[in-house]
């Protein structure tokens, strides 16, 4: 740790982050109190007399002469002494495991089971806490949302909550639709290589003041569709093409899916996006349609955490486990296909779900608040904390789909829509042959 501190400011920040993590884990112990005292110039020993009997806790004076090295060294020494004196552990220690193995190898299985049980219990508590926090956010956000509200990304940047989606809009019509969206007040436009309309979006945004936030996506290739996966060089070259087509670097650049053929291709493409960000070819970088195992691949490789994950989210497809994982990593959720519960969710394409019972519930919620069913589904997503991407080629609907901030859904309406969850991914594949890309191998 001391060697890391000497490396500079970034290393010192890392040390403090790790120490604070330990403080949270040991809240109320002498270690936690000592850390607060060591890093807060206003704290004194007199304020915490309990420390006077703790080994290694000599009176502390916070001065400029005390370096991070000495502070960390003192904290580590104190932590070691406390750990040595601790008689009640939250779980069996590594040392206990080793001693048991040497004494009686048959006891190891029981000890390992104890460790796993403790870990699973902690995980269950964390999931309950996240679920409770999510429920609280759902209903407290309702009164706080405005047209200027933004969603925090994992890299510290922010993005608008409402964007205009360009999927299925023909290249020769996308400029008209985007201009209508800008006129209606949309602060974000979402396009992609696979939509084949990046150039039309760029044309529509020429001279726009202020220029809206723009997302584009790299198509990764899909061997199941007889497409070769993009290599590192291919991905960088495609981002450069997106810059030319749009006329500027996209504010958010995503890998469109995890179906490029396996972990090696996903890692190569994500490494390419990291390089694109370094070169200034894009702002934030993220993914789309990635499941937990795909996100863990990036984390296990030690690569940058995606700023956002754009996934199918609506009352029929709520992906609670994936969202809980994303929340633990501060990965922002961006919802697409928000209107999938409606029979006309995509123009010219009927919803493929067989059970139409949810239509009655959505219609009932809409009648109670005096808004369209589409507006209620979009508002549900906003109150859940998702960014949304409504799409239409009809100007009246383009306007209607952003009129979401002068009403709210109460807890009963939210609960009614929440109850529709069927884990039904509808956006990918053909009718009767649905494919959830978050489960791609």
Secondary structure, DSSP 8 states (H G I E B T S, - for coil): -HHHHHT-HHHHHHHHHHHHHHHHHTTTSHHHHHHHHHH-TT--GGGGGGGGGSTT-------TTS-HHHHHHHHHHHHHHHHHH----SS--HHHHHHHHHH-GGGHHHHHHHHHHHHHHHHHHHHHHHHHHHHHHHHHSTTT--TT-EEE-TTS-EEESB-EE-TT--TTTHHHHHHHHHHHT--EEE--GGGT-HHHHHHHHTT-SS--EEEEEE----GGGT-----HHHHHHHHHHHHHHHTS-EEEEEE--S-SSSHHHHHHHHHHHHHHHHHTSEEEEEEES--HHHHHHHHHTT----SEEEEE-BTTB--HHHHHHHHHTT-EEEEE-TTTTSTTSBTTB----S--HHHHHHHHHHHHHTS-HHHHHHHHHHHHT-EE----SSHHHHHHTT--SS----HHHHHHHHTT------SSEETTEE--GGG--
